[in-house]
Amino acid sequence: MWFWLTMLAIGALHVPLILFIPWTTRWIPAPVIIPFAIADLIVVLAIVSVVGKLVEGPNAPEA
């Protein structure tokens, strides 16, 4: 349950990013976009990891 609530919050944080940033109508090459996508992925995974550790508590077994 905590995972899906975290993903819902992350998705909600992405909505203003998509709606309020002035996007260009021009084509942007993939090598320019990929670093931003990777950075976003790393931040999302870090948030899920931190929330998972907080929810499971200090006595959770290591995976």
PyMOL Python script that loads the backbone (N, CA, C, O; Angstrom):
from pymol import cmd

cmd.read_pdbstr("""\
ATOM      1  N   MET A   1       0.818  -1.190   0.000  1.00  0.00           N
ATOM      2  CA  MET A   1       0.000   0.000   0.000  1.00  0.00           C
ATOM      3  C   MET A   1       0.870   1.266   0.000  1.00  0.00           C
ATOM      4  O   MET A   1       0.577   2.223  -0.716  1.00  0.00           O
ATOM      5  N   TRP A   2       1.943   1.264   0.808  1.00  0.00           N
ATOM      6  CA  TRP A   2       2.802   2.446   0.878  1.00  0.00           C
ATOM      7  C   TRP A   2       3.436   2.747  -0.474  1.00  0.00           C
ATOM      8  O   TRP A   2       3.644   3.909  -0.824  1.00  0.00           O
ATOM      9  N   PHE A   3       3.745   1.693  -1.237  1.00  0.00           N
ATOM     10  CA  PHE A   3       4.370   1.900  -2.546  1.00  0.00           C
ATOM     11  C   PHE A   3       3.436   2.675  -3.468  1.00  0.00           C
ATOM     12  O   PHE A   3       3.855   3.637  -4.112  1.00  0.00           O
ATOM     13  N   TRP A   4       2.172   2.260  -3.532  1.00  0.00           N
ATOM     14  CA  TRP A   4       1.245   2.913  -4.449  1.00  0.00           C
ATOM     15  C   TRP A   4       0.899   4.322  -3.991  1.00  0.00           C
ATOM     16  O   TRP A   4       0.677   5.203  -4.822  1.00  0.00           O
ATOM     17  N   LEU A   5       0.850   4.544  -2.700  1.00  0.00           N
ATOM     18  CA  LEU A   5       0.623   5.911  -2.222  1.00  0.00           C
ATOM     19  C   LEU A   5       1.808   6.812  -2.564  1.00  0.00           C
ATOM     20  O   LEU A   5       1.634   7.980  -2.914  1.00  0.00           O
ATOM     21  N   THR A   6       3.010   6.255  -2.459  1.00  0.00           N
ATOM     22  CA  THR A   6       4.206   7.010  -2.832  1.00  0.00           C
ATOM     23  C   THR A   6       4.203   7.314  -4.324  1.00  0.00           C
ATOM     24  O   THR A   6       4.534   8.426  -4.734  1.00  0.00           O
ATOM     25  N   MET A   7       3.833   6.333  -5.134  1.00  0.00           N
ATOM     26  CA  MET A   7       3.793   6.555  -6.584  1.00  0.00           C
ATOM     27  C   MET A   7       2.722   7.571  -6.963  1.00  0.00           C
ATOM     28  O   MET A   7       2.907   8.357  -7.892  1.00  0.00           O
ATOM     29  N   LEU A   8       1.606   7.556  -6.244  1.00  0.00           N
ATOM     30  CA  LEU A   8       0.556   8.549  -6.479  1.00  0.00           C
ATOM     31  C   LEU A   8       1.070   9.956  -6.169  1.00  0.00           C
ATOM     32  O   LEU A   8       0.808  10.897  -6.919  1.00  0.00           O
ATOM     33  N   ALA A   9       1.799  10.096  -5.067  1.00  0.00           N
ATOM     34  CA  ALA A   9       2.363  11.400  -4.708  1.00  0.00           C
ATOM     35  C   ALA A   9       3.400  11.847  -5.741  1.00  0.00           C
ATOM     36  O   ALA A   9       3.430  13.017  -6.123  1.00  0.00           O
ATOM     37  N   ILE A  10       4.239  10.929  -6.189  1.00  0.00           N
ATOM     38  CA  ILE A  10       5.252  11.273  -7.192  1.00  0.00           C
ATOM     39  C   ILE A  10       4.583  11.676  -8.504  1.00  0.00           C
ATOM     40  O   ILE A  10       4.996  12.637  -9.154  1.00  0.00           O
ATOM     41  N   GLY A  11       3.550  10.934  -8.883  1.00  0.00           N
ATOM     42  CA  GLY A  11       2.799  11.294 -10.089  1.00  0.00           C
ATOM     43  C   GLY A  11       2.157  12.659  -9.967  1.00  0.00           C
ATOM     44  O   GLY A  11       2.142  13.435 -10.923  1.00  0.00           O
ATOM     45  N   ALA A  12       1.622  12.953  -8.783  1.00  0.00           N
ATOM     46  CA  ALA A  12       1.009  14.264  -8.558  1.00  0.00           C
ATOM     47  C   ALA A  12       2.045  15.385  -8.638  1.00  0.00           C
ATOM     48  O   ALA A  12       1.733  16.491  -9.078  1.00  0.00           O
ATOM     49  N   LEU A  13       3.273  15.101  -8.214  1.00  0.00           N
ATOM     50  CA  LEU A  13       4.335  16.108  -8.319  1.00  0.00           C
ATOM     51  C   LEU A  13       4.792  16.312  -9.765  1.00  0.00           C
ATOM     52  O   LEU A  13       5.323  17.370 -10.104  1.00  0.00           O
ATOM     53  N   HIS A  14       4.589  15.315 -10.607  1.00  0.00           N
ATOM     54  CA  HIS A  14       4.964  15.447 -12.013  1.00  0.00           C
ATOM     55  C   HIS A  14       3.944  16.270 -12.814  1.00  0.00           C
ATOM     56  O   HIS A  14       4.291  16.844 -13.846  1.00  0.00           O
ATOM     57  N   VAL A  15       2.711  16.329 -12.353  1.00  0.00           N
ATOM     58  CA  VAL A  15       1.672  17.057 -13.097  1.00  0.00           C
ATOM     59  C   VAL A  15       2.030  18.529 -13.285  1.00  0.00           C
ATOM     60  O   VAL A  15       1.956  19.014 -14.414  1.00  0.00           O
ATOM     61  N   PRO A  16       2.417  19.270 -12.235  1.00  0.00           N
ATOM     62  CA  PRO A  16       2.799  20.670 -12.472  1.00  0.00           C
ATOM     63  C   PRO A  16       4.007  20.793 -13.407  1.00  0.00           C
ATOM     64  O   PRO A  16       4.096  21.731 -14.200  1.00  0.00           O
ATOM     65  N   LEU A  17       4.919  19.851 -13.307  1.00  0.00           N
ATOM     66  CA  LEU A  17       6.083  19.856 -14.198  1.00  0.00           C
ATOM     67  C   LEU A  17       5.641  19.780 -15.656  1.00  0.00           C
ATOM     68  O   LEU A  17       6.167  20.490 -16.513  1.00  0.00           O
ATOM     69  N   ILE A  18       4.683  18.924 -15.925  1.00  0.00           N
ATOM     70  CA  ILE A  18       4.206  18.751 -17.297  1.00  0.00           C
ATOM     71  C   ILE A  18       3.350  19.926 -17.739  1.00  0.00           C
ATOM     72  O   ILE A  18       3.447  20.363 -18.886  1.00  0.00           O
ATOM     73  N   LEU A  19       2.518  20.441 -16.852  1.00  0.00           N
ATOM     74  CA  LEU A  19       1.560  21.473 -17.249  1.00  0.00           C
ATOM     75  C   LEU A  19       2.140  22.885 -17.288  1.00  0.00           C
ATOM     76  O   LEU A  19       1.746  23.680 -18.141  1.00  0.00           O
ATOM     77  N   PHE A  20       3.062  23.215 -16.391  1.00  0.00           N
ATOM     78  CA  PHE A  20       3.470  24.607 -16.244  1.00  0.00           C
ATOM     79  C   PHE A  20       4.808  24.960 -16.880  1.00  0.00           C
ATOM     80  O   PHE A  20       5.141  26.139 -16.993  1.00  0.00           O
ATOM     81  N   ILE A  21       5.574  23.970 -17.292  1.00  0.00           N
ATOM     82  CA  ILE A  21       6.832  24.277 -17.977  1.00  0.00           C
ATOM     83  C   ILE A  21       6.519  24.533 -19.450  1.00  0.00           C
ATOM     84  O   ILE A  21       5.832  23.732 -20.084  1.00  0.00           O
ATOM     85  N   PRO A  22       7.010  25.628 -19.991  1.00  0.00           N
ATOM     86  CA  PRO A  22       6.740  25.916 -21.409  1.00  0.00           C
ATOM     87  C   PRO A  22       7.559  24.982 -22.317  1.00  0.00           C
ATOM     88  O   PRO A  22       8.758  25.181 -22.508  1.00  0.00           O
ATOM     89  N   TRP A  23       6.898  23.976 -22.862  1.00  0.00           N
ATOM     90  CA  TRP A  23       7.561  22.999 -23.722  1.00  0.00           C
ATOM     91  C   TRP A  23       7.639  23.545 -25.136  1.00  0.00           C
ATOM     92  O   TRP A  23       6.748  24.266 -25.585  1.00  0.00           O
ATOM     93  N   THR A  24       8.692  23.203 -25.821  1.00  0.00           N
ATOM     94  CA  THR A  24       8.866  23.637 -27.204  1.00  0.00           C
ATOM     95  C   THR A  24       8.114  22.705 -28.142  1.00  0.00           C
ATOM     96  O   THR A  24       7.859  21.545 -27.817  1.00  0.00           O
ATOM     97  N   THR A  25       7.764  23.230 -29.306  1.00  0.00           N
ATOM     98  CA  THR A  25       7.130  22.398 -30.329  1.00  0.00           C
ATOM     99  C   THR A  25       8.168  21.825 -31.279  1.00  0.00           C
ATOM    100  O   THR A  25       7.842  21.034 -32.164  1.00  0.00           O
ATOM    101  N   ARG A  26       9.412  22.222 -31.094  1.00  0.00           N
ATOM    102  CA  ARG A  26      10.486  21.722 -31.946  1.00  0.00           C
ATOM    103  C   ARG A  26      10.931  20.346 -31.477  1.00  0.00           C
ATOM    104  O   ARG A  26      10.718  19.969 -30.324  1.00  0.00           O
ATOM    105  N   TRP A  27      11.545  19.606 -32.376  1.00  0.00           N
ATOM    106  CA  TRP A  27      12.074  18.291 -32.069  1.00  0.00           C
ATOM    107  C   TRP A  27      13.336  18.444 -31.228  1.00  0.00           C
ATOM    108  O   TRP A  27      14.193  19.277 -31.524  1.00  0.00           O
ATOM    109  N   ILE A  28      13.443  17.640 -30.184  1.00  0.00           N
ATOM    110  CA  ILE A  28      14.623  17.649 -29.318  1.00  0.00           C
ATOM    111  C   ILE A  28      15.260  16.268 -29.412  1.00  0.00           C
ATOM    112  O   ILE A  28      14.578  15.265 -29.197  1.00  0.00           O
ATOM    113  N   PRO A  29      16.544  16.192 -29.728  1.00  0.00           N
ATOM    114  CA  PRO A  29      17.186  14.889 -29.865  1.00  0.00           C
ATOM    115  C   PRO A  29      17.195  14.104 -28.549  1.00  0.00           C
ATOM    116  O   PRO A  29      17.283  14.686 -27.468  1.00  0.00           O
ATOM    117  N   ALA A  30      17.104  12.800 -28.657  1.00  0.00           N
ATOM    118  CA  ALA A  30      17.067  11.917 -27.490  1.00  0.00           C
ATOM    119  C   ALA A  30      18.281  12.099 -26.573  1.00  0.00           C
ATOM    120  O   ALA A  30      18.109  12.089 -25.354  1.00  0.00           O
ATOM    121  N   PRO A  31      19.502  12.265 -27.100  1.00  0.00           N
ATOM    122  CA  PRO A  31      20.639  12.447 -26.188  1.00  0.00           C
ATOM    123  C   PRO A  31      20.523  13.677 -25.292  1.00  0.00           C
ATOM    124  O   PRO A  31      21.187  13.745 -24.257  1.00  0.00           O
ATOM    125  N   VAL A  32      19.703  14.640 -25.665  1.00  0.00           N
ATOM    126  CA  VAL A  32      19.488  15.814 -24.821  1.00  0.00           C
ATOM    127  C   VAL A  32      18.477  15.496 -23.719  1.00  0.00           C
ATOM    128  O   VAL A  32      18.608  15.986 -22.597  1.00  0.00           O
ATOM    129  N   ILE A  33      17.476  14.684 -24.031  1.00  0.00           N
ATOM    130  CA  ILE A  33      16.408  14.361 -23.086  1.00  0.00           C
ATOM    131  C   ILE A  33      16.822  13.273 -22.096  1.00  0.00           C
ATOM    132  O   ILE A  33      16.399  13.296 -20.940  1.00  0.00           O
ATOM    133  N   ILE A  34      17.633  12.335 -22.533  1.00  0.00           N
ATOM    134  CA  ILE A  34      17.983  11.171 -21.715  1.00  0.00           C
ATOM    135  C   ILE A  34      18.577  11.549 -20.348  1.00  0.00           C
ATOM    136  O   ILE A  34      18.181  10.937 -19.355  1.00  0.00           O
ATOM    137  N   PRO A  35      19.494  12.510 -20.234  1.00  0.00           N
ATOM    138  CA  PRO A  35      20.015  12.845 -18.900  1.00  0.00           C
ATOM    139  C   PRO A  35      18.923  13.314 -17.927  1.00  0.00           C
ATOM    140  O   PRO A  35      18.979  13.003 -16.737  1.00  0.00           O
ATOM    141  N   PHE A  36      17.940  14.054 -18.425  1.00  0.00           N
ATOM    142  CA  PHE A  36      16.839  14.499 -17.567  1.00  0.00           C
ATOM    143  C   PHE A  36      15.976  13.316 -17.140  1.00  0.00           C
ATOM    144  O   PHE A  36      15.541  13.247 -15.991  1.00  0.00           O
ATOM    145  N   ALA A  37      15.730  12.395 -18.052  1.00  0.00           N
ATOM    146  CA  ALA A  37      14.932  11.211 -17.725  1.00  0.00           C
ATOM    147  C   ALA A  37      15.654  10.335 -16.705  1.00  0.00           C
ATOM    148  O   ALA A  37      15.029   9.811 -15.783  1.00  0.00           O
ATOM    149  N   ILE A  38      16.955  10.174 -16.865  1.00  0.00           N
ATOM    150  CA  ILE A  38      17.730   9.366 -15.917  1.00  0.00           C
ATOM    151  C   ILE A  38      17.761  10.024 -14.543  1.00  0.00           C
ATOM    152  O   ILE A  38      17.631   9.348 -13.522  1.00  0.00           O
ATOM    153  N   ALA A  39      17.933  11.339 -14.519  1.00  0.00           N
ATOM    154  CA  ALA A  39      17.927  12.053 -13.235  1.00  0.00           C
ATOM    155  C   ALA A  39      16.573  11.908 -12.548  1.00  0.00           C
ATOM    156  O   ALA A  39      16.515  11.700 -11.337  1.00  0.00           O
ATOM    157  N   ASP A  40      15.488  12.015 -13.307  1.00  0.00           N
ATOM    158  CA  ASP A  40      14.153  11.847 -12.753  1.00  0.00           C
ATOM    159  C   ASP A  40      13.975  10.430 -12.214  1.00  0.00           C
ATOM    160  O   ASP A  40      13.428  10.248 -11.127  1.00  0.00           O
ATOM    161  N   LEU A  41      14.424   9.442 -12.950  1.00  0.00           N
ATOM    162  CA  LEU A  41      14.327   8.049 -12.509  1.00  0.00           C
ATOM    163  C   LEU A  41      15.089   7.834 -11.199  1.00  0.00           C
ATOM    164  O   LEU A  41      14.589   7.173 -10.289  1.00  0.00           O
ATOM    165  N   ILE A  42      16.287   8.387 -11.107  1.00  0.00           N
ATOM    166  CA  ILE A  42      17.094   8.237  -9.888  1.00  0.00           C
ATOM    167  C   ILE A  42      16.393   8.883  -8.693  1.00  0.00           C
ATOM    168  O   ILE A  42      16.381   8.316  -7.600  1.00  0.00           O
ATOM    169  N   VAL A  43      15.814  10.062  -8.893  1.00  0.00           N
ATOM    170  CA  VAL A  43      15.099  10.731  -7.808  1.00  0.00           C
ATOM    171  C   VAL A  43      13.878   9.917  -7.377  1.00  0.00           C
ATOM    172  O   VAL A  43      13.628   9.765  -6.181  1.00  0.00           O
ATOM    173  N   VAL A  44      13.119   9.393  -8.338  1.00  0.00           N
ATOM    174  CA  VAL A  44      11.941   8.586  -8.009  1.00  0.00           C
ATOM    175  C   VAL A  44      12.354   7.332  -7.241  1.00  0.00           C
ATOM    176  O   VAL A  44      11.732   6.998  -6.233  1.00  0.00           O
ATOM    177  N   LEU A  45      13.378   6.642  -7.696  1.00  0.00           N
ATOM    178  CA  LEU A  45      13.835   5.434  -7.006  1.00  0.00           C
ATOM    179  C   LEU A  45      14.351   5.754  -5.604  1.00  0.00           C
ATOM    180  O   LEU A  45      14.135   4.979  -4.672  1.00  0.00           O
ATOM    181  N   ALA A  46      15.025   6.879  -5.453  1.00  0.00           N
ATOM    182  CA  ALA A  46      15.514   7.279  -4.128  1.00  0.00           C
ATOM    183  C   ALA A  46      14.348   7.565  -3.188  1.00  0.00           C
ATOM    184  O   ALA A  46      14.377   7.167  -2.024  1.00  0.00           O
ATOM    185  N   ILE A  47      13.331   8.248  -3.682  1.00  0.00           N
ATOM    186  CA  ILE A  47      12.159   8.545  -2.853  1.00  0.00           C
ATOM    187  C   ILE A  47      11.473   7.250  -2.426  1.00  0.00           C
ATOM    188  O   ILE A  47      11.121   7.094  -1.257  1.00  0.00           O
ATOM    189  N   VAL A  48      11.281   6.325  -3.359  1.00  0.00           N
ATOM    190  CA  VAL A  48      10.642   5.047  -3.024  1.00  0.00           C
ATOM    191  C   VAL A  48      11.491   4.283  -2.012  1.00  0.00           C
ATOM    192  O   VAL A  48      10.950   3.667  -1.094  1.00  0.00           O
ATOM    193  N   SER A  49      12.799   4.314  -2.167  1.00  0.00           N
ATOM    194  CA  SER A  49      13.678   3.621  -1.237  1.00  0.00           C
ATOM    195  C   SER A  49      13.588   4.215   0.168  1.00  0.00           C
ATOM    196  O   SER A  49      13.496   3.475   1.147  1.00  0.00           O
ATOM    197  N   VAL A  50      13.615   5.530   0.272  1.00  0.00           N
ATOM    198  CA  VAL A  50      13.547   6.194   1.574  1.00  0.00           C
ATOM    199  C   VAL A  50      12.201   5.927   2.240  1.00  0.00           C
ATOM    200  O   VAL A  50      12.149   5.603   3.427  1.00  0.00           O
ATOM    201  N   VAL A  51      11.120   6.059   1.488  1.00  0.00           N
ATOM    202  CA  VAL A  51       9.798   5.808   2.066  1.00  0.00           C
ATOM    203  C   VAL A  51       9.691   4.349   2.501  1.00  0.00           C
ATOM    204  O   VAL A  51       9.137   4.064   3.562  1.00  0.00           O
ATOM    205  N   GLY A  52      10.208   3.436   1.709  1.00  0.00           N
ATOM    206  CA  GLY A  52      10.181   2.021   2.075  1.00  0.00           C
ATOM    207  C   GLY A  52      10.918   1.751   3.372  1.00  0.00           C
ATOM    208  O   GLY A  52      10.444   0.981   4.207  1.00  0.00           O
ATOM    209  N   LYS A  53      12.071   2.376   3.548  1.00  0.00           N
ATOM    210  CA  LYS A  53      12.831   2.207   4.793  1.00  0.00           C
ATOM    211  C   LYS A  53      12.105   2.823   5.979  1.00  0.00           C
ATOM    212  O   LYS A  53      12.142   2.278   7.082  1.00  0.00           O
ATOM    213  N   LEU A  54      11.443   3.956   5.761  1.00  0.00           N
ATOM    214  CA  LEU A  54      10.693   4.582   6.843  1.00  0.00           C
ATOM    215  C   LEU A  54       9.482   3.751   7.261  1.00  0.00           C
ATOM    216  O   LEU A  54       9.169   3.648   8.447  1.00  0.00           O
ATOM    217  N   VAL A  55       8.811   3.167   6.289  1.00  0.00           N
ATOM    218  CA  VAL A  55       7.613   2.387   6.582  1.00  0.00           C
ATOM    219  C   VAL A  55       7.960   1.057   7.235  1.00  0.00           C
ATOM    220  O   VAL A  55       7.277   0.628   8.164  1.00  0.00           O
ATOM    221  N   GLU A  56       9.014   0.401   6.762  1.00  0.00           N
ATOM    222  CA  GLU A  56       9.371  -0.909   7.281  1.00  0.00           C
ATOM    223  C   GLU A  56      10.040  -0.834   8.649  1.00  0.00           C
ATOM    224  O   GLU A  56      10.030  -1.808   9.402  1.00  0.00           O
ATOM    225  N   GLY A  57      10.611   0.300   8.965  1.00  0.00           N
ATOM    226  CA  GLY A  57      11.218   0.464  10.283  1.00  0.00           C
ATOM    227  C   GLY A  57      12.654  -0.031  10.347  1.00  0.00           C
ATOM    228  O   GLY A  57      13.150  -0.632   9.394  1.00  0.00           O
ATOM    229  N   PRO A  58      13.317   0.216  11.457  1.00  0.00           N
ATOM    230  CA  PRO A  58      14.745  -0.110  11.577  1.00  0.00           C
ATOM    231  C   PRO A  58      15.008  -1.613  11.749  1.00  0.00           C
ATOM    232  O   PRO A  58      16.137  -2.056  11.541  1.00  0.00           O
ATOM    233  N   ASN A  59      14.013  -2.395  12.119  1.00  0.00           N
ATOM    234  CA  ASN A  59      14.231  -3.814  12.370  1.00  0.00           C
ATOM    235  C   ASN A  59      13.883  -4.695  11.175  1.00  0.00           C
ATOM    236  O   ASN A  59      13.835  -5.918  11.301  1.00  0.00           O
ATOM    237  N   ALA A  60      13.639  -4.080  10.014  1.00  0.00           N
ATOM    238  CA  ALA A  60      13.280  -4.851   8.818  1.00  0.00           C
ATOM    239  C   ALA A  60      14.501  -5.621   8.333  1.00  0.00           C
ATOM    240  O   ALA A  60      15.620  -5.114   8.406  1.00  0.00           O
ATOM    241  N   PRO A  61      14.300  -6.845   7.835  1.00  0.00           N
ATOM    242  CA  PRO A  61      15.432  -7.622   7.323  1.00  0.00           C
ATOM    243  C   PRO A  61      15.973  -7.006   6.032  1.00  0.00           C
ATOM    244  O   PRO A  61      15.212  -6.472   5.225  1.00  0.00           O
ATOM    245  N   GLU A  62      17.263  -7.082   5.848  1.00  0.00           N
ATOM    246  CA  GLU A  62      17.894  -6.559   4.641  1.00  0.00           C
ATOM    247  C   GLU A  62      17.623  -7.503   3.487  1.00  0.00           C
ATOM    248  O   GLU A  62      17.638  -8.722   3.658  1.00  0.00           O
ATOM    249  N   ALA A  63      17.376  -6.948   2.319  1.00  0.00           N
ATOM    250  CA  ALA A  63      17.083  -7.770   1.133  1.00  0.00           C
ATOM    251  C   ALA A  63      18.357  -8.151   0.419  1.00  0.00           C
ATOM    252  O   ALA A  63      18.311  -8.841  -0.600  1.00  0.00           O
TER     253      ALA A  63
END
""", "prot")
cmd.dss("prot")
cmd.show_as("cartoon", "prot")
cmd.util.cbc("prot")
cmd.orient("prot")
